[in-house]
Amino acid sequence: MGRGRAKAKQTKVARKLKYSGGGTDLERLRRELGAAAPVPDGPEAGQESLPDADADSAGEARG
């Protein structure tokens, strides 16, 4: 017993982190992780080169 105060504090800290105004410094994180350049988003980023999962499962169902 006696966990109520500790749990309340954890909940308070978790809420503060979740709903804070976004104090994340993405440039600092990128430097810290050693990333050379930002990764592009979207279909141009190589998503077309992934195999189509629907085509694979359809072939197995017929075979």
PQR file of N, CA, C, O and H, with PARSE charges and radii, in Angstrom:
ATOM      1  N   MET A   1       0.833  -1.183   0.000 -0.4000 1.5000
ATOM      2  CA  MET A   1       0.000   0.000   0.000 -0.0000 2.0000
ATOM      3  C   MET A   1       0.881   1.251   0.000  0.5500 1.7000
ATOM      4  O   MET A   1       2.107   1.150  -0.006 -0.5500 1.4000
ATOM      5  N   GLY A   2       0.261   2.412   0.006 -0.4000 1.5000
ATOM      6  CA  GLY A   2       1.024   3.634   0.018 -0.0000 2.0000
ATOM      7  C   GLY A   2       1.549   4.042  -1.346  0.5500 1.7000
ATOM      8  O   GLY A   2       2.475   4.847  -1.441 -0.5500 1.4000
ATOM      9  H   GLY A   2      -0.736   2.494   0.011  0.4000 1.0000
ATOM     10  N   ARG A   3       0.970   3.498  -2.392 -0.4000 1.5000
ATOM     11  CA  ARG A   3       1.443   3.802  -3.734 -0.0000 2.0000
ATOM     12  C   ARG A   3       0.682   4.967  -4.368  0.5500 1.7000
ATOM     13  O   ARG A   3       1.052   5.428  -5.447 -0.5500 1.4000
ATOM     14  H   ARG A   3       0.218   2.843  -2.315  0.4000 1.0000
ATOM     15  N   GLY A   4      -0.345   5.432  -3.727 -0.4000 1.5000
ATOM     16  CA  GLY A   4      -1.203   6.478  -4.295 -0.0000 2.0000
ATOM     17  C   GLY A   4      -0.470   7.752  -4.640  0.5500 1.7000
ATOM     18  O   GLY A   4      -0.678   8.313  -5.716 -0.5500 1.4000
ATOM     19  H   GLY A   4      -0.645   5.057  -2.850  0.4000 1.0000
ATOM     20  N   ARG A   5       0.390   8.223  -3.744 -0.4000 1.5000
ATOM     21  CA  ARG A   5       1.095   9.479  -3.985 -0.0000 2.0000
ATOM     22  C   ARG A   5       2.104   9.327  -5.118  0.5500 1.7000
ATOM     23  O   ARG A   5       2.243  10.220  -5.953 -0.5500 1.4000
ATOM     24  H   ARG A   5       0.559   7.767  -2.870  0.4000 1.0000
ATOM     25  N   ALA A   6       2.811   8.191  -5.147 -0.4000 1.5000
ATOM     26  CA  ALA A   6       3.807   7.955  -6.210 -0.0000 2.0000
ATOM     27  C   ALA A   6       3.118   7.832  -7.567  0.5500 1.7000
ATOM     28  O   ALA A   6       3.598   8.367  -8.567 -0.5500 1.4000
ATOM     29  H   ALA A   6       2.698   7.465  -4.468  0.4000 1.0000
ATOM     30  N   LYS A   7       1.988   7.122  -7.592 -0.4000 1.5000
ATOM     31  CA  LYS A   7       1.268   6.962  -8.856 -0.0000 2.0000
ATOM     32  C   LYS A   7       0.719   8.305  -9.337  0.5500 1.7000
ATOM     33  O   LYS A   7       0.737   8.588 -10.534 -0.5500 1.4000
ATOM     34  H   LYS A   7       1.599   6.687  -6.780  0.4000 1.0000
ATOM     35  N   ALA A   8       0.237   9.121  -8.422 -0.4000 1.5000
ATOM     36  CA  ALA A   8      -0.274  10.438  -8.790 -0.0000 2.0000
ATOM     37  C   ALA A   8       0.835  11.300  -9.385  0.5500 1.7000
ATOM     38  O   ALA A   8       0.609  12.030 -10.350 -0.5500 1.4000
ATOM     39  H   ALA A   8       0.223   8.891  -7.449  0.4000 1.0000
ATOM     40  N   LYS A   9       2.015  11.216  -8.816 -0.4000 1.5000
ATOM     41  CA  LYS A   9       3.135  11.998  -9.344 -0.0000 2.0000
ATOM     42  C   LYS A   9       3.537  11.501 -10.729  0.5500 1.7000
ATOM     43  O   LYS A   9       3.815  12.304 -11.620 -0.5500 1.4000
ATOM     44  H   LYS A   9       2.198  10.623  -8.032  0.4000 1.0000
ATOM     45  N   GLN A  10       3.570  10.172 -10.918 -0.4000 1.5000
ATOM     46  CA  GLN A  10       3.895   9.620 -12.234 -0.0000 2.0000
ATOM     47  C   GLN A  10       2.872  10.054 -13.268  0.5500 1.7000
ATOM     48  O   GLN A  10       3.227  10.392 -14.397 -0.5500 1.4000
ATOM     49  H   GLN A  10       3.344   9.520 -10.195  0.4000 1.0000
ATOM     50  N   THR A  11       1.599  10.045 -12.885 -0.4000 1.5000
ATOM     51  CA  THR A  11       0.538  10.459 -13.796 -0.0000 2.0000
ATOM     52  C   THR A  11       0.696  11.930 -14.165  0.5500 1.7000
ATOM     53  O   THR A  11       0.511  12.311 -15.321 -0.5500 1.4000
ATOM     54  H   THR A  11       1.310   9.770 -11.968  0.4000 1.0000
ATOM     55  N   LYS A  12       1.039  12.749 -13.181 -0.4000 1.5000
ATOM     56  CA  LYS A  12       1.234  14.178 -13.421 -0.0000 2.0000
ATOM     57  C   LYS A  12       2.382  14.413 -14.397  0.5500 1.7000
ATOM     58  O   LYS A  12       2.264  15.214 -15.324 -0.5500 1.4000
ATOM     59  H   LYS A  12       1.190  12.439 -12.242  0.4000 1.0000
ATOM     60  N   VAL A  13       3.485  13.716 -14.182 -0.4000 1.5000
ATOM     61  CA  VAL A  13       4.652  13.863 -15.061 -0.0000 2.0000
ATOM     62  C   VAL A  13       4.330  13.369 -16.463  0.5500 1.7000
ATOM     63  O   VAL A  13       4.718  13.995 -17.449 -0.5500 1.4000
ATOM     64  H   VAL A  13       3.580  13.065 -13.429  0.4000 1.0000
ATOM     65  N   ALA A  14       3.617  12.242 -16.555 -0.4000 1.5000
ATOM     66  CA  ALA A  14       3.264  11.692 -17.863 -0.0000 2.0000
ATOM     67  C   ALA A  14       2.365  12.650 -18.631  0.5500 1.7000
ATOM     68  O   ALA A  14       2.558  12.855 -19.829 -0.5500 1.4000
ATOM     69  H   ALA A  14       3.302  11.734 -15.754  0.4000 1.0000
ATOM     70  N   ARG A  15       1.391  13.233 -17.957 -0.4000 1.5000
ATOM     71  CA  ARG A  15       0.509  14.195 -18.615 -0.0000 2.0000
ATOM     72  C   ARG A  15       1.281  15.426 -19.079  0.5500 1.7000
ATOM     73  O   ARG A  15       1.042  15.942 -20.170 -0.5500 1.4000
ATOM     74  H   ARG A  15       1.235  13.066 -16.984  0.4000 1.0000
ATOM     75  N   LYS A  16       2.203  15.890 -18.245 -0.4000 1.5000
ATOM     76  CA  LYS A  16       2.999  17.060 -18.602 -0.0000 2.0000
ATOM     77  C   LYS A  16       3.810  16.787 -19.870  0.5500 1.7000
ATOM     78  O   LYS A  16       3.889  17.639 -20.755 -0.5500 1.4000
ATOM     79  H   LYS A  16       2.397  15.470 -17.358  0.4000 1.0000
ATOM     80  N   LEU A  17       4.415  15.590 -19.957 -0.4000 1.5000
ATOM     81  CA  LEU A  17       5.193  15.241 -21.139 -0.0000 2.0000
ATOM     82  C   LEU A  17       4.301  15.084 -22.366  0.5500 1.7000
ATOM     83  O   LEU A  17       4.665  15.512 -23.461 -0.5500 1.4000
ATOM     84  H   LEU A  17       4.351  14.898 -19.238  0.4000 1.0000
ATOM     85  N   LYS A  18       3.144  14.477 -22.184 -0.4000 1.5000
ATOM     86  CA  LYS A  18       2.255  14.204 -23.305 -0.0000 2.0000
ATOM     87  C   LYS A  18       1.669  15.483 -23.895  0.5500 1.7000
ATOM     88  O   LYS A  18       1.586  15.627 -25.115 -0.5500 1.4000
ATOM     89  H   LYS A  18       2.849  14.129 -21.295  0.4000 1.0000
ATOM     90  N   TYR A  19       1.267  16.402 -23.037 -0.4000 1.5000
ATOM     91  CA  TYR A  19       0.561  17.588 -23.508 -0.0000 2.0000
ATOM     92  C   TYR A  19       1.410  18.853 -23.508  0.5500 1.7000
ATOM     93  O   TYR A  19       0.875  19.952 -23.658 -0.5500 1.4000
ATOM     94  H   TYR A  19       1.334  16.285 -22.046  0.4000 1.0000
ATOM     95  N   SER A  20       2.714  18.717 -23.344 -0.4000 1.5000
ATOM     96  CA  SER A  20       3.557  19.909 -23.342 -0.0000 2.0000
ATOM     97  C   SER A  20       3.574  20.548 -24.728  0.5500 1.7000
ATOM     98  O   SER A  20       3.164  19.935 -25.714 -0.5500 1.4000
ATOM     99  H   SER A  20       3.148  17.825 -23.222  0.4000 1.0000
ATOM    100  N   GLY A  21       4.043  21.760 -24.784 -0.4000 1.5000
ATOM    101  CA  GLY A  21       3.996  22.537 -26.015 -0.0000 2.0000
ATOM    102  C   GLY A  21       4.970  22.109 -27.092  0.5500 1.7000
ATOM    103  O   GLY A  21       5.134  22.844 -28.066 -0.5500 1.4000
ATOM    104  H   GLY A  21       4.375  22.258 -23.983  0.4000 1.0000
ATOM    105  N   GLY A  22       5.612  20.991 -26.980 -0.4000 1.5000
ATOM    106  CA  GLY A  22       6.508  20.538 -28.035 -0.0000 2.0000
ATOM    107  C   GLY A  22       7.891  21.125 -27.916  0.5500 1.7000
ATOM    108  O   GLY A  22       8.378  21.749 -28.859 -0.5500 1.4000
ATOM    109  H   GLY A  22       5.479  20.394 -26.189  0.4000 1.0000
ATOM    110  N   GLY A  23       8.529  20.945 -26.795 -0.4000 1.5000
ATOM    111  CA  GLY A  23       9.851  21.486 -26.584 -0.0000 2.0000
ATOM    112  C   GLY A  23      10.950  20.613 -27.170  0.5500 1.7000
ATOM    113  O   GLY A  23      12.103  20.726 -26.756 -0.5500 1.4000
ATOM    114  H   GLY A  23       8.134  20.438 -26.029  0.4000 1.0000
ATOM    115  N   THR A  24      10.627  19.749 -28.118 -0.4000 1.5000
ATOM    116  CA  THR A  24      11.610  18.863 -28.714 -0.0000 2.0000
ATOM    117  C   THR A  24      12.437  19.619 -29.750  0.5500 1.7000
ATOM    118  O   THR A  24      11.889  20.213 -30.679 -0.5500 1.4000
ATOM    119  H   THR A  24       9.690  19.657 -28.455  0.4000 1.0000
ATOM    120  N   ASP A  25      13.735  19.592 -29.586 -0.4000 1.5000
ATOM    121  CA  ASP A  25      14.639  20.234 -30.538 -0.0000 2.0000
ATOM    122  C   ASP A  25      15.082  19.174 -31.543  0.5500 1.7000
ATOM    123  O   ASP A  25      16.002  18.402 -31.274 -0.5500 1.4000
ATOM    124  H   ASP A  25      14.180  19.109 -28.832  0.4000 1.0000
ATOM    125  N   LEU A  26      14.431  19.142 -32.689 -0.4000 1.5000
ATOM    126  CA  LEU A  26      14.693  18.096 -33.672 -0.0000 2.0000
ATOM    127  C   LEU A  26      16.100  18.201 -34.269  0.5500 1.7000
ATOM    128  O   LEU A  26      16.720  17.182 -34.574 -0.5500 1.4000
ATOM    129  H   LEU A  26      13.684  19.770 -32.908  0.4000 1.0000
ATOM    130  N   GLU A  27      16.600  19.412 -34.436 -0.4000 1.5000
ATOM    131  CA  GLU A  27      17.963  19.574 -34.966 -0.0000 2.0000
ATOM    132  C   GLU A  27      18.988  18.996 -33.999  0.5500 1.7000
ATOM    133  O   GLU A  27      19.928  18.320 -34.416 -0.5500 1.4000
ATOM    134  H   GLU A  27      16.097  20.240 -34.189  0.4000 1.0000
ATOM    135  N   ARG A  28      18.806  19.259 -32.714 -0.4000 1.5000
ATOM    136  CA  ARG A  28      19.732  18.734 -31.707 -0.0000 2.0000
ATOM    137  C   ARG A  28      19.667  17.205 -31.671  0.5500 1.7000
ATOM    138  O   ARG A  28      20.693  16.535 -31.553 -0.5500 1.4000
ATOM    139  H   ARG A  28      18.042  19.808 -32.375  0.4000 1.0000
ATOM    140  N   LEU A  29      18.462  16.668 -31.772 -0.4000 1.5000
ATOM    141  CA  LEU A  29      18.298  15.212 -31.788 -0.0000 2.0000
ATOM    142  C   LEU A  29      18.972  14.609 -33.009  0.5500 1.7000
ATOM    143  O   LEU A  29      19.625  13.570 -32.909 -0.5500 1.4000
ATOM    144  H   LEU A  29      17.629  17.212 -31.868  0.4000 1.0000
ATOM    145  N   ARG A  30      18.819  15.252 -34.159 -0.4000 1.5000
ATOM    146  CA  ARG A  30      19.435  14.764 -35.392 -0.0000 2.0000
ATOM    147  C   ARG A  30      20.957  14.745 -35.262  0.5500 1.7000
ATOM    148  O   ARG A  30      21.607  13.784 -35.673 -0.5500 1.4000
ATOM    149  H   ARG A  30      18.289  16.096 -34.240  0.4000 1.0000
ATOM    150  N   ARG A  31      21.526  15.814 -34.686 -0.4000 1.5000
ATOM    151  CA  ARG A  31      22.974  15.866 -34.483 -0.0000 2.0000
ATOM    152  C   ARG A  31      23.428  14.796 -33.500  0.5500 1.7000
ATOM    153  O   ARG A  31      24.462  14.155 -33.692 -0.5500 1.4000
ATOM    154  H   ARG A  31      20.998  16.595 -34.352  0.4000 1.0000
ATOM    155  N   GLU A  32      22.640  14.613 -32.447 -0.4000 1.5000
ATOM    156  CA  GLU A  32      23.007  13.634 -31.426 -0.0000 2.0000
ATOM    157  C   GLU A  32      22.988  12.213 -31.984  0.5500 1.7000
ATOM    158  O   GLU A  32      23.821  11.386 -31.613 -0.5500 1.4000
ATOM    159  H   GLU A  32      21.800  15.134 -32.291  0.4000 1.0000
ATOM    160  N   LEU A  33      22.054  11.937 -32.859 -0.4000 1.5000
ATOM    161  CA  LEU A  33      21.960  10.599 -33.448 -0.0000 2.0000
ATOM    162  C   LEU A  33      22.915  10.419 -34.619  0.5500 1.7000
ATOM    163  O   LEU A  33      23.120   9.296 -35.082 -0.5500 1.4000
ATOM    164  H   LEU A  33      21.377  12.609 -33.160  0.4000 1.0000
ATOM    165  N   GLY A  34      23.491  11.488 -35.095 -0.4000 1.5000
ATOM    166  CA  GLY A  34      24.472  11.408 -36.164 -0.0000 2.0000
ATOM    167  C   GLY A  34      23.855  11.308 -37.543  0.5500 1.7000
ATOM    168  O   GLY A  34      24.494  10.800 -38.464 -0.5500 1.4000
ATOM    169  H   GLY A  34      23.325  12.400 -34.719  0.4000 1.0000
ATOM    170  N   ALA A  35      22.643  11.774 -37.710 -0.4000 1.5000
ATOM    171  CA  ALA A  35      21.991  11.737 -39.016 -0.0000 2.0000
ATOM    172  C   ALA A  35      22.607  12.800 -39.915  0.5500 1.7000
ATOM    173  O   ALA A  35      22.818  13.935 -39.486 -0.5500 1.4000
ATOM    174  H   ALA A  35      22.123  12.187 -36.962  0.4000 1.0000
ATOM    175  N   ALA A  36      22.894  12.437 -41.155 -0.4000 1.5000
ATOM    176  CA  ALA A  36      23.533  13.357 -42.088 -0.0000 2.0000
ATOM    177  C   ALA A  36      22.544  14.370 -42.647  0.5500 1.7000
ATOM    178  O   ALA A  36      22.847  15.562 -42.702 -0.5500 1.4000
ATOM    179  H   ALA A  36      22.722  11.516 -41.504  0.4000 1.0000
ATOM    180  N   ALA A  37      21.364  13.911 -43.064 -0.4000 1.5000
ATOM    181  CA  ALA A  37      20.387  14.794 -43.683 -0.0000 2.0000
ATOM    182  C   ALA A  37      18.983  14.312 -43.335  0.5500 1.7000
ATOM    183  O   ALA A  37      18.794  13.148 -42.982 -0.5500 1.4000
ATOM    184  H   ALA A  37      21.118  12.942 -43.020  0.4000 1.0000
ATOM    185  N   PRO A  38      18.016  15.188 -43.432 -0.5600 1.5000
ATOM    186  CA  PRO A  38      16.636  14.769 -43.165  0.2800 2.0000
ATOM    187  C   PRO A  38      16.173  13.714 -44.150  0.5500 1.7000
ATOM    188  O   PRO A  38      16.546  13.742 -45.323 -0.5500 1.4000
ATOM    189  N   VAL A  39      15.368  12.793 -43.675 -0.4000 1.5000
ATOM    190  CA  VAL A  39      14.837  11.721 -44.513 -0.0000 2.0000
ATOM    191  C   VAL A  39      13.580  12.235 -45.197  0.5500 1.7000
ATOM    192  O   VAL A  39      12.679  12.728 -44.519 -0.5500 1.4000
ATOM    193  H   VAL A  39      15.066  12.770 -42.722  0.4000 1.0000
ATOM    194  N   PRO A  40      13.490  12.134 -46.533 -0.5600 1.5000
ATOM    195  CA  PRO A  40      12.293  12.616 -47.226  0.2800 2.0000
ATOM    196  C   PRO A  40      11.085  11.726 -46.941  0.5500 1.7000
ATOM    197  O   PRO A  40      11.220  10.525 -46.709 -0.5500 1.4000
ATOM    198  N   ASP A  41       9.914  12.337 -46.962 -0.4000 1.5000
ATOM    199  CA  ASP A  41       8.669  11.591 -46.759 -0.0000 2.0000
ATOM    200  C   ASP A  41       7.977  11.380 -48.099  0.5500 1.7000
ATOM    201  O   ASP A  41       8.317  12.017 -49.096 -0.5500 1.4000
ATOM    202  H   ASP A  41       9.804  13.313 -47.151  0.4000 1.0000
ATOM    203  N   GLY A  42       7.015  10.488 -48.106 -0.4000 1.5000
ATOM    204  CA  GLY A  42       6.184  10.313 -49.280 -0.0000 2.0000
ATOM    205  C   GLY A  42       6.628   9.161 -50.155  0.5500 1.7000
ATOM    206  O   GLY A  42       7.584   8.455 -49.837 -0.5500 1.4000
ATOM    207  H   GLY A  42       6.740   9.970 -47.296  0.4000 1.0000
ATOM    208  N   PRO A  43       5.922   8.978 -51.266 -0.5600 1.5000
ATOM    209  CA  PRO A  43       6.195   7.845 -52.155  0.2800 2.0000
ATOM    210  C   PRO A  43       7.558   7.913 -52.836  0.5500 1.7000
ATOM    211  O   PRO A  43       8.089   6.887 -53.260 -0.5500 1.4000
ATOM    212  N   GLU A  44       8.130   9.117 -52.944 -0.4000 1.5000
ATOM    213  CA  GLU A  44       9.443   9.242 -53.570 -0.0000 2.0000
ATOM    214  C   GLU A  44      10.546   8.667 -52.699  0.5500 1.7000
ATOM    215  O   GLU A  44      11.670   8.480 -53.166 -0.5500 1.4000
ATOM    216  H   GLU A  44       7.698   9.951 -52.599  0.4000 1.0000
ATOM    217  N   ALA A  45      10.241   8.385 -51.448 -0.4000 1.5000
ATOM    218  CA  ALA A  45      11.248   7.931 -50.494 -0.0000 2.0000
ATOM    219  C   ALA A  45      11.537   6.436 -50.605  0.5500 1.7000
ATOM    220  O   ALA A  45      12.203   5.877 -49.733 -0.5500 1.4000
ATOM    221  H   ALA A  45       9.328   8.537 -51.069  0.4000 1.0000
ATOM    222  N   GLY A  46      11.055   5.785 -51.645 -0.4000 1.5000
ATOM    223  CA  GLY A  46      11.363   4.382 -51.843 -0.0000 2.0000
ATOM    224  C   GLY A  46      10.274   3.440 -51.370  0.5500 1.7000
ATOM    225  O   GLY A  46      10.522   2.244 -51.217 -0.5500 1.4000
ATOM    226  H   GLY A  46      10.514   6.239 -52.352  0.4000 1.0000
ATOM    227  N   GLN A  47       9.095   3.941 -51.140 -0.4000 1.5000
ATOM    228  CA  GLN A  47       8.015   3.077 -50.678 -0.0000 2.0000
ATOM    229  C   GLN A  47       7.500   2.177 -51.794  0.5500 1.7000
ATOM    230  O   GLN A  47       6.932   1.122 -51.512 -0.5500 1.4000
ATOM    231  H   GLN A  47       8.893   4.912 -51.265  0.4000 1.0000
ATOM    232  N   GLU A  48       7.683   2.567 -53.059 -0.4000 1.5000
ATOM    233  CA  GLU A  48       7.217   1.730 -54.160 -0.0000 2.0000
ATOM    234  C   GLU A  48       8.046   0.458 -54.301  0.5500 1.7000
ATOM    235  O   GLU A  48       7.572  -0.527 -54.867 -0.5500 1.4000
ATOM    236  H   GLU A  48       8.145   3.424 -53.289  0.4000 1.0000
ATOM    237  N   SER A  49       9.266   0.465 -53.798 -0.4000 1.5000
ATOM    238  CA  SER A  49      10.140  -0.680 -53.965 -0.0000 2.0000
ATOM    239  C   SER A  49       9.779  -1.826 -53.023  0.5500 1.7000
ATOM    240  O   SER A  49      10.320  -2.924 -53.152 -0.5500 1.4000
ATOM    241  H   SER A  49       9.652   1.265 -53.338  0.4000 1.0000
ATOM    242  N   LEU A  50       8.872  -1.584 -52.077 -0.4000 1.5000
ATOM    243  CA  LEU A  50       8.459  -2.644 -51.170 -0.0000 2.0000
ATOM    244  C   LEU A  50       7.510  -3.590 -51.889  0.5500 1.7000
ATOM    245  O   LEU A  50       6.680  -3.138 -52.678 -0.5500 1.4000
ATOM    246  H   LEU A  50       8.432  -0.692 -51.972  0.4000 1.0000
ATOM    247  N   PRO A  51       7.612  -4.900 -51.637 -0.5600 1.5000
ATOM    248  CA  PRO A  51       6.708  -5.839 -52.303  0.2800 2.0000
ATOM    249  C   PRO A  51       5.282  -5.637 -51.835  0.5500 1.7000
ATOM    250  O   PRO A  51       5.040  -5.228 -50.699 -0.5500 1.4000
ATOM    251  N   ASP A  52       4.348  -5.926 -52.712 -0.4000 1.5000
ATOM    252  CA  ASP A  52       2.935  -5.782 -52.406 -0.0000 2.0000
ATOM    253  C   ASP A  52       2.459  -6.990 -51.614  0.5500 1.7000
ATOM    254  O   ASP A  52       2.479  -8.106 -52.133 -0.5500 1.4000
ATOM    255  H   ASP A  52       4.544  -6.259 -53.634  0.4000 1.0000
ATOM    256  N   ALA A  53       2.039  -6.800 -50.391 -0.4000 1.5000
ATOM    257  CA  ALA A  53       1.621  -7.894 -49.526 -0.0000 2.0000
ATOM    258  C   ALA A  53       0.337  -8.553 -50.047  0.5500 1.7000
ATOM    259  O   ALA A  53       0.158  -9.760 -49.880 -0.5500 1.4000
ATOM    260  H   ALA A  53       2.023  -5.893 -49.969  0.4000 1.0000
ATOM    261  N   ASP A  54      -0.551  -7.787 -50.669 -0.4000 1.5000
ATOM    262  CA  ASP A  54      -1.803  -8.349 -51.179 -0.0000 2.0000
ATOM    263  C   ASP A  54      -1.532  -9.324 -52.318  0.5500 1.7000
ATOM    264  O   ASP A  54      -2.196 -10.356 -52.414 -0.5500 1.4000
ATOM    265  H   ASP A  54      -0.406  -6.806 -50.804  0.4000 1.0000
ATOM    266  N   ALA A  55      -0.571  -9.016 -53.178 -0.4000 1.5000
ATOM    267  CA  ALA A  55      -0.259  -9.902 -54.295 -0.0000 2.0000
ATOM    268  C   ALA A  55       0.307 -11.214 -53.794  0.5500 1.7000
ATOM    269  O   ALA A  55      -0.010 -12.271 -54.341 -0.5500 1.4000
ATOM    270  H   ALA A  55      -0.032  -8.177 -53.099  0.4000 1.0000
ATOM    271  N   ASP A  56       1.147 -11.170 -52.755 -0.4000 1.5000
ATOM    272  CA  ASP A  56       1.721 -12.391 -52.212 -0.0000 2.0000
ATOM    273  C   ASP A  56       0.659 -13.277 -51.587  0.5500 1.7000
ATOM    274  O   ASP A  56       0.664 -14.489 -51.805 -0.5500 1.4000
ATOM    275  H   ASP A  56       1.405 -10.312 -52.310  0.4000 1.0000
ATOM    276  N   SER A  57      -0.255 -12.697 -50.812 -0.4000 1.5000
ATOM    277  CA  SER A  57      -1.265 -13.496 -50.135 -0.0000 2.0000
ATOM    278  C   SER A  57      -2.268 -14.046 -51.136  0.5500 1.7000
ATOM    279  O   SER A  57      -2.811 -15.127 -50.909 -0.5500 1.4000
ATOM    280  H   SER A  57      -0.259 -11.713 -50.635  0.4000 1.0000
ATOM    281  N   ALA A  58      -2.539 -13.346 -52.237 -0.4000 1.5000
ATOM    282  CA  ALA A  58      -3.492 -13.842 -53.240 -0.0000 2.0000
ATOM    283  C   ALA A  58      -2.902 -15.065 -53.945  0.5500 1.7000
ATOM    284  O   ALA A  58      -3.628 -16.013 -54.245 -0.5500 1.4000
ATOM    285  H   ALA A  58      -2.098 -12.468 -52.422  0.4000 1.0000
ATOM    286  N   GLY A  59      -1.612 -15.055 -54.208 -0.4000 1.5000
ATOM    287  CA  GLY A  59      -0.983 -16.191 -54.867 -0.0000 2.0000
ATOM    288  C   GLY A  59      -0.977 -17.424 -53.984  0.5500 1.7000
ATOM    289  O   GLY A  59      -1.138 -18.535 -54.489 -0.5500 1.4000
ATOM    290  H   GLY A  59      -1.021 -14.285 -53.965  0.4000 1.0000
ATOM    291  N   GLU A  60      -0.802 -17.265 -52.706 -0.4000 1.5000
ATOM    292  CA  GLU A  60      -0.820 -18.391 -51.789 -0.0000 2.0000
ATOM    293  C   GLU A  60      -2.200 -18.992 -51.642  0.5500 1.7000
ATOM    294  O   GLU A  60      -2.338 -20.203 -51.473 -0.5500 1.4000
ATOM    295  H   GLU A  60      -0.672 -16.362 -52.296  0.4000 1.0000
ATOM    296  N   ALA A  61      -3.237 -18.144 -51.705 -0.4000 1.5000
ATOM    297  CA  ALA A  61      -4.599 -18.631 -51.547 -0.0000 2.0000
ATOM    298  C   ALA A  61      -5.011 -19.499 -52.729  0.5500 1.7000
ATOM    299  O   ALA A  61      -5.755 -20.465 -52.561 -0.5500 1.4000
ATOM    300  H   ALA A  61      -3.125 -17.160 -51.842  0.4000 1.0000
ATOM    301  N   ARG A  62      -4.532 -19.159 -53.922 -0.4000 1.5000
ATOM    302  CA  ARG A  62      -4.889 -19.942 -55.105 -0.0000 2.0000
ATOM    303  C   ARG A  62      -4.069 -21.208 -55.224  0.5500 1.7000
ATOM    304  O   ARG A  62      -4.553 -22.221 -55.730 -0.5500 1.4000
ATOM    305  H   ARG A  62      -3.928 -18.374 -54.058  0.4000 1.0000
ATOM    306  N   GLY A  63      -2.828 -21.159 -54.759 -0.4000 1.5000
ATOM    307  CA  GLY A  63      -1.866 -22.230 -54.988 -0.0000 2.0000
ATOM    308  C   GLY A  63      -2.077 -23.378 -54.132  0.5500 1.7000
ATOM    309  O   GLY A  63      -1.336 -24.357 -54.218 -0.5500 1.4000
ATOM    310  H   GLY A  63      -2.435 -20.337 -54.348  0.4000 1.0000
TER
END
